[in-house]
Amino acid sequence: MGKTFAQKVLAAKAGKENVSVGEIVDVSPDVTLSHDNTAAISKIFEGIGVEKIWDPSKPVIVLDHCVPAATDKYASNHKTIREFVAKQGIENFHDINAGVCHQVLAERGHALPGRLILGSDSHTTSYGALGAFAAGIGRSEMAVIFATGSLWLRVPETLRLGLGGVLPEGVGPKDVILHVIGQLGADGALYRAVEYAGSVVDEMSVGGRMTLCNMAAEMGAKIGYVAPDEKTFGWLEGREQADYETVASDDDAEFEQVLRFDVSDLQPQVAKPHTVDNVCRVGDVSGTRIHQALVGTCTNGRLEDLQAVSRILAGRKVHRAVRLLIFPASMEVYHDALEGGVLSDLLCAGAVIMNPGCGPCLGAHEGALAPGEVCLSTANRNFRGRMGCREADVYLASPETVAASAVTGEITDPREFL
Amino acid sequence: MELKGRVWKYGNDVNTDVIFPGKYTYTVTDPKEMAEHALEDLDPDFAQNVRPGDLVVAGRNFGCGSSREQAATCLRQAGVGAVIAESFSRIFFRNAINQGLPAIQFKGALEKIESEEEITVDLSRGVITSRAGTFDFPPFAKFVQGILADGGLVEHTRKTLNDKSAGAR
């Protein structure tokens, strides 16, 4: 009987020959990820009574949630983190000029095939796109890793998701994952290692695969994963922080469930308020007035997403009653978009270009909504109050759908613009 | 160990944004203050009226969404004795246990427990008693019981490290 990717990685990181699904193992992560919550984590760590963290080369810390600091409270939070980083000699610290943590960690080559990455953020699952076992954990357990270097994990069952057919024009990875979540539900992959496979995944860019793995968190998954291939190796070339070896499920591994989706007839999708699995076709909500359009976040803030928006906005203007906010997911994306003329195109169309960061996604910083307003966003969550206002509505969609809607002032099928 | 309290009952997919809104993530850092915002965007009455020992009962996928630990902390600080749900989102489950808040998986939560009724929970034996009857739930794994008994993961880790160094002497 073969082994799944999850079994193989967790066995390796637990120092065991084999592990079974359901087994509890103590594992040592190769890399940890934390962001603005590192201040709180450091306080918990200091309360444990250990002086030095287990290995200053392993944590990756990125300031991204409230950048630059908007109030003295946020500024003090950042100050605490910088002091902790200095005191502990942490090597991989990225200040406010880097970008969204998940994009930065990947770009800087810390997410590699076969690695175990634990992050105090639910979208840590994003790195599965590069073949890593990457899962979200809580603050206190991150502090315990800082103190001891290891943590308990349960070996998950694996759900294999085959995506076949050919994606129609104007329909992309975000539409695919929204459709899947709409079908499976917010707990459809609860505790599962979700492996995305099939011709659609093979054809998909690394960025698109990151979107799939990022959103695995929204159906309750423990991890998302795409088996590394030439696209993965090409993306990693020149970035990788270490040598790596691909780890993948055996052909005869035991999958708890195998599902298949054919996307050939898929239409652009939208998640309606107030849950991510409240998914419908864009046509079902066409005409809904929007006040703010958001392009960015760890889900869809990459160069290809900005380029898609730019193509739709070419020769057009943002609707006078809509605020279009663009958050490149990292300084690298920002720079590439600048050099390629994408940012000036967006500016000329009437978009507001923001510095890389999480911004409005979680309602903690910038881009706030007023009661009664509607935001169409490329982010990953639309729970009530998510963007800071209980009486505002958030719809989720692809960059193309957000761009088209920013032009018309109402939710619009992007295929009308192709 | 027995818990006894009044039930606050909710539905499926109660997410961490409604349990503890993201806008407070870096501005409300004192645990006692966190309790004042507990369940704010789902039930504005909760924080003002919850009494120590009360129990939160819910359907599937409780605690889905953001990994923020404050969602577990605010409930514990508000005095909630345990959360009983048909299923839990995995990060919330971990955070709850790590904060010393029992997260009890009970498939009959919505069907067998009524809003505002007084129920008892026997944690060690794995038994819930409501007006509808007496029901079993799978008791916690040993190591989870250990974390809960010590009051949370940090306390448990501190104790383990102290025991280790005491043993080494």
Interface residues (C-beta under 8 A of the other chain):
Chain A: I24 D36 N37 A40 I44 G47 I48 G49 V50 H65 C66 T71 K73 Y74 N77 S120 D121 S122 G136 I137 G138 R139 S140 E141 A143 V144 A147 T148 W152 A186 D187 L190 Y191 E218 G220 K222 T275 D277 L362 G363 A364 R381 F383 R384 G385 R386 G388 R390
Chain B: D13 N15 D17 V18 P21 G22 K23 T25 Y26 T27 T29 E40 D41 L42 R60 N61 C64 G65 S66 S67 E69 A72 S87 S89 R90 I91 R94 N95 N98 Q99 A141 F143 G152 L153 V154 T157 R158 L161 N162
